[in-house]
Amino acid sequence: MTQKLPEWLTIRLPRPEAIKEVESMMRGKNLHTVCESARCPNLPECWSKQTATFMILGNTCTRSCGFCAINTGRGEEVDPFEPMNVAMTSKKMGMKHVVVTSVARDDLKDEGAGQFARTIEQLHKHVPEIIVEVLTPDFKAKPDLMKIVCDAHPEIYNHNIETVERLHTIVRPQAKYQRTMRVLEQVKELDPTIYTKSGIMLGLGETREEVVQVMKDLRAVGCDAMTIGQYLRPTMKHLPVVKYIHPTEFEEYKQIGEDLGFTFVASGPFIRSSYNAIEFSKKVMAERLARVHAIA
């Protein structure tokens, strides 16, 4: 049975002209953004704050998660100009914080790690002041692939846990809970200066105790930041929403996360992995300045 959306989840659709503007600019460089393709309700706000999420390596995923609306199939040819195009578009738009994500590319020898590294390098080269956040697939937690990305020195490394351990085989059948934890742990082992981040969707049938356990597990592997949002069913073919979480519950999770020691917690019905990312980057830069002053 499809549940009726509660009043606090009234969808704030983006202005049509904002979508067209984004589409025009992205198509001109053969680029994709998750914000645009998903018709994200937060698009106008994020773009006005000079942040965006680019999706590299095509828009066809080699995995099929039960919550995701991205097309599944054979991966597309890798565009050698994509890293430069992302960098130059970010520069043109005056981006202060850019998120680079991708579909899963299990079909590639390096699973897309090299394209991530090249994109990070081009962004740092052409937009020196920008904060680069990557939101990667799990690369099956292969150390050599993780190292390729970390060696390019993104400021923030995001890899989403998505749901509680009990529901993983339903929500992420080709991923593993402990593998995701290992990805975040390896980032800290490879480069302790990179901030790590993860996100979870609520409303898929998880319990409060399970959510809190995820938060504790993330802190145990050194995860610095966390996003918590409401799962919304993309189509009737996707997993149903079991529960719409009240905003007061999201506030409670935010407080729990802060008490557990996360540097940054964003929690609310409309929160997505990249939403308000620039607020976290401000904390990142403030902490870095504090470190520099301490050393001096």
Secondary structure, DSSP 8 states (H G I E B T S, - for coil): ------GGG------HHHHHHHHHHHHHTT--BHHHHTT-TTHHHHHHTTEEEEEES-SEESS--TT--SEESS-----TTHHHHHHHHHHHTT-SEEEEEE---TTSTTTTHHHHHHHHHHHHHH-TT-EEEEE---GGG-HHHHHHHHTT--SEEE---BS-GGGHHHH-TTS-HHHHHHHHHHHHHH-TTSEEEEEEEE-SS--HHHHHHHHHHHHHTT--EEEEEE---SSTTS--------HHHHHHHHHHHHHHT-SEEEESTT--TTTTHHHHHHHHHHHHHHHHHHH-
